[in-house]
Amino acid sequence: MKKFAHIWTEDYFLLHIQLTIECSLNSEVTIVRELVGRHPIQHILKIDKNVSSYRFMISRMHPDEKSFFIVYSQNIILEAFMLDDRAYYPTESFFRS
């Protein structure tokens, strides 16, 4: 399994995530949000085997959310883009694995 971790900053509150699935298998991606003084919140994203690319945006959901991480399988390439304007148009990725 691979892991992408991100610590929120005051400059960026929104990321664009692109998943490229390299083989035709059903896949699961786990997103865990870490909040100060609270239990982590976990989301499981199920991706159908017929999908080769999947995109979504993730934003800081609460001022107490300091970071999050995504756990994903070896057959997935994750690319993350910071979004700093209201157009939500990603320009350059800062992470790829």
Protein Blocks (a to p, Z undefined) as FASTA:
>chain_A
ZZddddddfkbccdcdddddfbdcddddddddddehiacddddddddfkbcbdcdddddf
bfklmbdcddddfkbccdddddfbfnopafbdcbdZZ
